[in-house]
Amino acid sequence: MEQRDKILEVRDLSISFKTQQGLLRAVREVNFDLYRGETLAIVGESGSGKSVTSRAIIGILAGNAVHDGGSIYYYSKDVKNLRKFQEMKAQEGKSVDDDKEPVIDLMSIPEDDFHKLRGSRISMIFQDPMSSLNPIMRIGKQISEALYLKMGLTKEEAKVRALELMKEVGIPDPEKRYTNYPFQFSGGMRQRIVIAIALANNAEILICDEPTTALDVTTQAQILELINRIKAERNLSVIFITHDLGVVANMADRVAVMYAGKIVEVGTSDEIFYDPKHPYTWALLSAMPDLNSEKGDQKLFVIPGTPPDMHFPPKGDAFAQRNRFALEIDYEEQPPFFKVSDTHYAATWLLHPDAEKIELPEVILKRIQRNRLTKEVGAKK
Amino acid sequence: MSERVKALEVKNLKQYFKVGRGKSKLVVKAVDNVSFHIFEGEVFGLVGESGCGKTTTGRTIIKLYDATDGEVYFKGQRIGGGVDTQRQAIKAARKKAKAEILTFQPDLLKLNEIKQTYKDTASNVQAEFLKQKEEAKKETDPIKRKDLLEKATEAKKKAIEAAQEKRNAQTEAIKAEIKSNPEKYAHNTAEIERITQELNEYIASQREIIKGILSDNAFRGDTYEIMKKIQMIFQDPISSLNPRMTVREIIAEGLRISGVRDKDEITQRVYEALNLVGLVPEHSFRYPHEFSGGQRQRIGIARALVVNPELLIADEPISALDVSIQAQVINLLRELKEKLNLTILFIAHDLSVVKFFSDRLGVMYFGKMVEMGPSELVFKNPLHPYTRSLLSAIPQPDPDYERTRKRFSYVPAKDHKYTAENQPSFVELEPGHFVLASPDEVEKLREEIKAKK
């Protein structure tokens, strides 16, 4: 595989929140890379830290967040404009322009530097399109605002550009809709507007935080198609956060599975869906019925227990308590990442050479087989 | 099959809402002529996108709304319904009788004719005026525009005045004629009385029916007793539980309202309900915010179960929950269904879950039921284009499948060619499998089914 262009590199990122009960360890030493033009899906239960990670990337963590360590490296020529970067280079006694591969740690730059990146280089779409739009501002203004505040366009230019954007995200009759208020749009249309705002300044990283959870299946499909199309057209790098594995299969090039503030498995979507290694990934995959599953008398697989209280992160593997394949060492020591293939890593002791080999759970095996069968039948046709 | 007892039967249910005022007044047909039944001990899934009326159907059944029309039967007893048909029938009968009576009143008939002619002329004049006004608006020169508008107004005034004069003259003439010739214009009293009598009898009979339905509708007597057997679970476990009530109060509320006064009995039954849903009695003095999403949904289920219902209306009980918790709640509902022999109306938009959970299902689109049948059959062989598009829109946890999945959208104007003679109706194409289709489509679908076999 050829060396791909890295755009983000998250290294040992740890974030906690100060709460009345003490420190809540939301993200614990998370590592992942994001390449140009790819979609990375982050999956996990609510409370697993996937939203916190993405909010750290765009620099909108809540006020009580504590940065415990780690970095988010951002590879881009744009960082040359940042004051912090220029200071850094000056200290090293180098010129800014000498740097062939400028890179900066997003966790270390001050807010006024981040302001230059947020929205214009890194953008985000939120779950609820009703609450992320201003209900008493016409949507035309909400889109063009981003343009004249950040790009320095005049209001007239901004309007022209905003109309183009509305057209691009598939809003019929943009001229007419320009002066409408958010409540006059349906859920899917609102999400399209949010996407238009996110793309207004030609961002290169788009973070989607459960963008379709509040939408219907048909609207969801349209929005996903829209994101995919725009991603291809603009060569965007997308971080897609969701707990719907069907959506992941549709969108993702690579998948990272998060549990209790840690990434437990990461791989290409084929590897995660057809050859999952971590017991938590197995559990997630088997808890979900799909269209091909028989209307069985068998029960759906349920992950026993609840996620651990992250005020007191467990000593060993956080998933051990709920894992029926847990080994003794799981309670003692955190598993390191074991390499499955060049792109596929999983943090579970089951992959240790000394560990007993465990077969995939039956539900998943059956599903993979069934899917293969339907595919073969389809191919013959 | 025929021996199975129908727990719930819904016949031609309609639920209309009036919205807006004045010009923007509209009647929204949230549920339009929906019929289905649920056998005892069965799970019936109701699917469709938001706004298609599936929730409204559930709410009308449990009488959170007053039905506009149609009837709802629970275990063979009518528990509710609407009276729109009867009211419309009375209105129509009145109108018809009035027209009939008029034919036996020659003097009034004549006068009416004159009035009608005047009305027609006046509306013609108004239409002409509006047309001129539109044309005047196109004129760019403001002075010319004003001229044109004034001219149009003047013309309208003149035309109306002329018509009024003509009408008055004619009326006078007719009145004089009637006075001079009273026999010719006498009323046929006997006929009029006969018609009035018939009308009154008809209205009385319809009113009797209305009274019957309305008395069944009221929460009294038998209806009250039987309505206790229907309970509902809501979508959002946060907003459907009162944050200021303890779990015990929340669950006991239904018991108290249904007339249980004994404190010990209430406590015991609350504990039983909690145990049923996998919570412990110690939880009963806590408040809803102390529970996780899945546990809160369990409280909602316990609240419904405490009065020993036979039919459960579950309105998207899992849409607001995480994947792993969804599985828990579905397993719980399933277990309870077996244990308590519940009948469940399961309203959802997640088709994968509906397929897993329900025996039969109905697909709704814009207030109409478009397809209904055993789950297996509907999923294996979807007949209505809307069902097909819905199925094609669901992403599956299978990357290979996703790469090749083609979504087709449903555009009613394109997918159907309905004409006045070619109207759709609800037809049974396979045993138990109904679809809303016009005669042309039925033929096509029949051939498709044959070809598949």
Interface residues (C-beta under 8 A of the other chain):
Chain A: E45 S46 G187 D216 V217 T218 T219 Q220 A221 L224 E225 H243 D244 L245 G246 V247 V248 A249 N250 S269 D270 F273 Y274 A283 L284 L285 A287 M288 P289 D290 L291 N292 S293 K295 G296 K299 L300 F301 V302 I303 T306 R367 N371 T374 K375 G378
Chain B: E49 S50 S292 G293 D322 V323 S324 Q326 A327 Q328 I330 N331 R334 H349 D350 L351 S352 V353 K355 F356 F357 S358 D359 S375 E376 F379 S389 L390 L391 A393 I394 P395 Q396 P397 D398 P399 D400 Y401 E402 T404 R405 R407 S409
